[in-house]
C-alpha cells in the first residue's frame, strides 16, 4: 500500500529541466567562438501526467483492498483455529469421561464375576470398550496438541503455553439464507472489489494509451557570448516528434485487451465466490 502511494506521488511529476554548457565556432579567427549556457524543458501535453496519476490512484485502491483481504484472511484463520482448538478441547474432556466410565465398568464387571453374577465374556467386552476409550483419549490428546500449535502459529506466538479456551460452539448462531449470504459476499468481498478496481484502472489505461501519440513539446533556450563580434546572442529552439510511423497502436491494442481481461476476471471471481460459498 505504501509502495502504491509512492508511485502515485511520482506519477504526477513533471520532467526535470536540463541545464548545460554550450559552445560553437570554437577556433573561428583564433577565438573561443561562442560560449554560453542553455536551459531546456520538456512539456508533457494532453493531460498525460494527470492520467498517469489517476492510474496510480487506482493502484492505491487495489492495494487497499488487498490489504483488507489479507486482514480478513488472518482474522478468519484465527477464528477457525480457535474453534478447532475448542472442539478438540471438548472432545478431550469427553474422551476422559469415557475412559473413566470404561474403567469403572471393568471394575464393576470384575466384582460381578467374583460374585458369580457375571461371565468372562462380560468382562472381555468391558475391557474392549475400555481399551477403545483409551485409544480415543490418546487420539484426542494428539489432536488437542496439534490444534493448539496451529492456533499459536496463526496468531504469531508459537511459544505460548497451552491453556484452556473459553467459548461456546453454538452461541450466537443464526440461520443463513443463500440469497442474503451471496449478496453480502459479492457486496463486501475485497478480492472482488480489487478486481473491479483493476477494470477502472484498465479503462483509464486505454485513454492514456490513446493520448500517447500526441507529441510532447521540447523547449530549449541558450545564451552565448560571441568572442569574435563581442556580441551576446540568444537561441530559442522548439521541437516535437511527428507521429507518422509510431502511433502507439500496439500499446492501445494491449490496453484494450487488458481491459477485456480485467472484466473477465471480475466474472471469474464472482463465480469462484459462488462456488466457495456453496461449500461453506
N, C-alpha and C positions, 0 to 999 in steps of 0.2 A: 504494500500500500504506500509506504514511504517512497519506494522507487518510482511508482507511478506519479506521485506528486512532484518528484524531482523532474521527471520527463515533462510534465505539464508546465512547469516553470520554464524549462529550457525551450520548449517548442515555440513559444511566442517571442523569442528574442530576435532582434534584427541582426544582420551580419555586421561584424566589426569593420570599421573603416581601415583603409590601408594608408600608411604614411611612409614615404620613401624619398630617396635621393635621386635626382635626375640630372644627367649631363649629356650634352650633344655638341657636335662640331669641335671636339677636342683636337687641338693642333691647328685649327684654322688661323693662318697668318702667324703661326707661332704662339698662339694664345691658348688659354684654357677653355676657349669656346663658351658655351652657355652652361652655367652651373646653377642649380636650384633644387627645389623640392616639390613634391606633389602629394596630393591627398585624393584618394578615390573611395567611392562608396557604392555598394550595390543596393538598389531599392527594390524590394520584393513587392510585386504587384498582385492585383486580383484577389486580395484578402487571403493569400495562401497561408500566411502565418496564423491568421485567425482560425482557419480551417485546421491547421496542424494542432493548434491548442485545443480546439473542440474535440479532435480525435483523442488527444492525450487526456482530456477530461473524461471521455468515455472509458479510457483505461483505468482511471481512478475509480469510477463507478464499478467497473468489473472487479477490480481488486478489492473494493469494499465488500461486494457480495461474496467474493472468495474468502475474505476474512471471516465473515459471519457464517459461511458454510463450514469452515474448519472449526469455528467456535461451537456450532451445533453438533458437529461430529464428536468433539471432545465431551460435551455435556451429555450427549446420548450414550456414548460409550461408558461414562461414569455411572449413569443411571442403570444401564443394562447390567454392568458388572456388579453394581450394588445389589440388585435384586437377585442376580445369580448367586451371589455370596449369601444373601439372606435365605434363599431357598436351600442352599447347601447346609447352612447352619441349622435350619429347622429340620431338614432331613437327618442330620446327625443326631439331633435331640430325639427324634422318633426312633432312629436305629438303636440308640442307647436304651430307650424304653423297651423295645422289642427284645434286646439282649437280656434285660432284667426279667422280663416275662418268661423268656425261654429258659433261663437258668432256674427260675423258680419252678417252672413246670417240670424240669428234670428232677429237681429235689423232691417235689411233691410226688412224682411218679415212683421215685426210689423208695419213698416212705410207704406208698401203697403196695409196692412189690414186697417190701419186708413184712407187711401185714397180710400178705397173700390176697390183696384186693386188686392187684394189677398183674399184668403179664410182662414177659420180656419184650414182646412186640410193642407194647405201650411205651416202655422205656426207650426202646430203639427209635420209635417215631418222635418222642420228645427230644432225644438227643440230636436227631437230624434237624428238627425245627430250630433248636438252639444253635446248632452249627451254622445253619443258614442265616440266622440273625447275626452271628459274629462276622460272617462274610459281608453281610450288608453294612455292618458297623465299620469294618475295615475300608470298604469302598467309600462310605460316607465321609470318613476321616480324610482319605486321599482327595476326594472331591472338594472338601472344605478347605484343605490346604491349597489346592490348585486355584480355586476361585478367589481366595484371599490374595494370593500372589498376583493374580491377574488384575484384581481391583487396585492394589497398591501400585502396580506398574502403570496403569492408565491415569492415575492421579499424580504420578511423578514422585512417589515416595516409596520406593521398593523396600526400604529397610524398616518400614513401620511394623511394629509387633502386632500379632494377631489379637483381635479383641471382638467382643460380641457386638453385632449390629442391632439397632432398634428400628423396627418398621413393621408395617402390616402389608401383606401381599394383596389383600382385597380391599384396601382402604381407598376411598375417593374414586372408585371405578364408575364410569358412566357408559351406557351403550353407545356404540359408534355406528353411524349410518354411512353407507358408501358415498352417496352424493355429497353430503356435508363434508366428509373427510377428503374426498377428491378435490372439491373446490378449495378447501383450506390448504391442501398441499400445493396446488397449482398457484394459488394466490400469494403464498409466502415463502416458497422454496428459493433460497438464494442461488442455487445452481441454475435454476430456470431463469431467474432474474438476470444473472450474469450472461446467460446465452442471449436473452433479449437485448441486453446492452451491447453485445457484440454485433447484433443486427444493426442497431443505431450507428455504431462506430463504422461498420462496413458501408452504410448508406452515406455517411459523411466522406468516407474514403473515395467513393465514386465521384462525388463533387470535386474533391481535391485532385483526383487524377485528371479530371477534365479541365481543371484550371492550370495544370502544369504547363501546357504548351504556350500559355500567354507569357510573353517574354518579360523577364526582369530587366531593369534599366541599370546600366553601369555608368556612373558619372565620375570623371577624373578632372582635377584642376591642378595645374602646375604653374609655378612662378620661378623664373630664371633670370640671371644677370648675364647679359651678352658682353663678354670681355673685349670683343672687337670694337663694337659701337658704343660700349659703356651704357647701353640701354637696359632697362628692366622690361622683360616681356612675360606675358601670361598665355597659357594654352588651356582651352576647355575642350574636353572630349566626352561625347555621349555615345554609347553603343548598346545594342541589344541584339540577341540572336533572332533570326527569322525562321519560324517553324515550318520549313518546307519539307524536309526529309523525316524528321522525328516529331511526330505529333502526339507522342505518348500513347500510341494505340495499344501497345501490348499491356501497359500498366492499367489502362482503362478497362481492358478486357479482363485482366486479372482481378481488378477491384469488383467488377460486376459478378464474376464467378464467386469471389469470397462472400459477397452479399447473399447470393443464392445458397451457398453452403451454410452460412450463418442461419438463414431461415430454416433450412432443413434440419440443422442441429437443434433448433428450438423444438421442432416437431418430434425429433428423436428423443429428446429429454422428456417431453410430455408423455410419450408412450412408455418410456422406461420408468417414469414415476408411477404411471398407472400399473405397470407390471409389478413393481416393488410393493405398491400399496395393496394390490390384490393378495400378495403373500402375507403381508402384515395383517 
